[in-house]
Amino acid sequence: MAKIGVVIGSDSDWPVFEPGWQILTDFGVETEVLVASAHRTPDVVREFAVSAGERGIQVFIAVAGAAAHLPGVMASFTTLPVIGVPVSGSALKGVDALLSIAQMPAGVPVGTMAIDGGKNAALYAISILALSNESLARRLLDYRNAQAEGVRKRNDALREKIRQKQTPAR
């Protein structure tokens, strides 16, 4: 089965991605996680990116805050899809990280999620893998259908609550 490589700039960023990791685990997607810094351990980042094919990695998720160079550096070392997740931990509450990841130069794309969007990053990575994995595609469709059913149930419950309050007491 295909794997997703996750690199986080600091272990303090793990809470941002943990919900995404749980999604990947629930979907049965093998995940390799690495803590590495684009600035402090660039050789580790490079090796993780360039050796990905040997390990079966097909998509990367890179989680970083502040200057958030990690997703872009990962993308510079691979042609595999890289999904960037900006972290809100800085004084600018993640806006700096969001802009850093979103404003990649032409020719080195990084898909950018919302600030602290670890869960959506995982789901987006799954949707990429599902292009060539029918079983994963079915599980993703089931997940989406379950979400829709949850919304319908909450709608029905709220409408019933409103109806009861609008009905005059006798």
C-alpha positions as CSV (number, residue, x, y, z in Angstrom):
1,M,0.0,0.0,0.0
2,A,1.1,3.6,-0.6
3,K,2.5,5.6,2.2
4,I,2.4,9.2,3.2
5,G,5.5,10.9,4.4
6,V,4.8,13.5,7.1
7,V,7.5,15.9,8.2
8,I,7.0,18.4,11.0
9,G,9.3,21.2,11.8
10,S,9.1,20.6,15.6
11,D,7.6,18.1,17.9
12,S,5.6,21.1,19.3
13,D,3.7,21.1,15.9
14,W,2.5,17.5,16.4
15,P,-0.9,18.6,18.0
16,V,-1.7,20.4,14.7
17,F,-1.2,17.2,12.7
18,E,-2.4,14.6,15.2
19,P,-6.0,14.7,14.0
20,G,-4.7,14.2,10.5
21,W,-2.6,11.3,11.6
22,Q,-5.7,9.8,13.3
23,I,-7.6,10.1,10.0
24,L,-4.7,8.3,8.1
25,T,-4.7,5.6,10.8
26,D,-8.4,5.2,10.6
27,F,-8.2,4.8,6.8
28,G,-5.3,2.3,7.2
29,V,-2.8,4.5,5.3
30,E,0.7,3.8,6.3
31,T,2.4,6.9,7.5
32,E,6.1,7.7,8.1
33,V,6.6,10.7,10.4
34,L,9.8,12.7,10.8
35,V,10.7,15.7,12.9
36,A,13.2,17.8,10.9
37,S,14.0,21.4,10.3
38,A,14.5,23.1,6.9
39,H,17.1,25.3,8.6
40,R,18.7,23.2,11.3
41,T,18.7,19.8,9.6
42,P,18.4,20.4,5.9
43,D,20.4,17.2,5.0
44,V,17.8,15.2,6.9
45,V,15.0,16.9,5.1
46,R,16.7,16.3,1.7
47,E,17.3,12.6,2.4
48,F,13.7,12.1,3.5
49,A,12.5,13.7,0.3
50,V,14.9,12.1,-2.2
51,S,14.6,8.6,-0.8
52,A,10.8,8.6,-0.6
53,G,10.3,6.4,-3.7
54,E,12.4,3.6,-2.2
55,R,10.1,3.6,0.8
56,G,6.9,3.7,-1.1
57,I,6.0,7.3,-0.2
58,Q,3.7,8.9,-2.8
59,V,2.6,12.1,-1.1
60,F,4.2,14.4,1.5
61,I,2.6,16.5,4.2
62,A,4.9,19.2,5.7
63,V,3.8,21.0,8.8
64,A,5.5,24.2,9.8
65,G,5.0,27.5,11.5
66,A,6.5,31.0,11.4
67,A,8.7,31.3,8.3
68,A,7.4,27.8,7.3
69,H,10.1,27.0,4.8
70,L,9.8,23.3,5.3
71,P,7.1,22.5,2.8
72,G,8.9,24.5,0.1
73,V,12.2,22.9,0.8
74,M,10.6,19.5,0.7
75,A,9.0,20.4,-2.7
76,S,12.4,21.5,-4.0
77,F,13.8,18.0,-3.5
78,T,11.0,16.0,-5.0
79,T,8.4,15.8,-7.7
80,L,5.9,14.1,-5.4
81,P,3.0,16.2,-4.2
82,V,3.7,18.2,-1.1
83,I,0.9,19.5,1.0
84,G,1.8,22.3,3.4
85,V,0.1,22.9,6.7
86,P,0.8,26.3,8.4
87,V,0.9,26.3,12.1
88,S,-0.6,29.0,14.3
89,G,2.1,29.1,16.9
90,S,3.8,32.3,15.9
91,A,3.2,35.9,17.0
92,L,1.3,36.4,13.8
93,K,-1.0,33.4,14.6
94,G,0.0,31.4,11.5
95,V,-0.7,34.1,8.9
96,D,3.1,34.3,8.3
97,A,3.3,30.5,7.8
98,L,0.2,30.5,5.5
99,L,1.7,33.2,3.3
100,S,5.1,31.6,3.2
101,I,3.6,28.3,2.1
102,A,1.1,29.7,-0.3
103,Q,3.5,32.0,-2.1
104,M,5.8,29.4,-3.5
105,P,7.6,30.5,-6.7
106,A,6.2,29.2,-10.0
107,G,7.5,25.8,-10.9
108,V,7.8,24.5,-7.3
109,P,4.2,24.1,-6.1
110,V,3.0,23.2,-2.6
111,G,-0.7,22.6,-1.9
112,T,-1.6,24.8,1.0
113,M,-4.1,23.9,3.7
114,A,-5.7,26.3,6.2
115,I,-3.9,27.3,9.3
116,D,-3.7,24.3,11.6
117,G,-5.4,22.3,8.9
118,G,-3.8,18.9,9.6
119,K,-7.0,16.9,9.3
120,N,-7.8,18.4,5.8
121,A,-4.2,17.7,4.8
122,A,-4.6,14.1,5.6
123,L,-7.9,13.9,3.7
124,Y,-6.4,15.7,0.7
125,A,-3.5,13.3,0.7
126,I,-5.9,10.3,0.9
127,S,-7.8,11.8,-2.1
128,I,-4.6,11.9,-4.1
129,L,-3.8,8.2,-3.2
130,A,-7.4,7.3,-4.0
131,L,-6.8,8.2,-7.7
132,S,-5.0,4.9,-8.1
133,N,-6.4,2.9,-5.2
134,E,-10.1,1.8,-5.6
135,S,-10.4,0.5,-2.0
136,L,-9.2,3.8,-0.6
137,A,-11.5,5.7,-2.9
138,R,-14.5,3.7,-1.6
139,R,-13.5,4.3,2.0
140,L,-13.2,8.1,1.3
141,L,-16.6,8.1,-0.3
142,D,-18.0,6.2,2.7
143,Y,-16.4,8.8,5.0
144,R,-18.0,11.7,3.0
145,N,-21.4,10.0,3.0
146,A,-21.2,9.5,6.8
147,Q,-20.4,13.2,7.2
148,A,-23.4,14.1,5.1
149,E,-25.6,11.7,7.1
150,G,-24.4,13.4,10.3
151,V,-25.4,16.8,8.9
152,R,-28.9,15.5,8.0
153,K,-29.4,14.0,11.4
154,R,-28.4,17.3,13.1
155,N,-30.7,19.2,10.8
156,D,-33.6,16.9,11.6
157,A,-32.9,17.2,15.4
158,L,-32.7,21.0,15.2
159,R,-35.8,21.3,13.1
160,E,-37.7,19.1,15.5
161,K,-36.5,21.2,18.5
162,I,-37.7,24.4,16.8
163,R,-41.0,22.8,15.8
164,Q,-41.6,21.8,19.4
165,K,-41.0,25.3,20.7
166,Q,-43.3,26.8,18.0
167,T,-46.2,24.5,18.9
168,P,-48.5,26.2,21.4
169,A,-49.0,24.4,24.7
170,R,-52.5,23.2,25.3
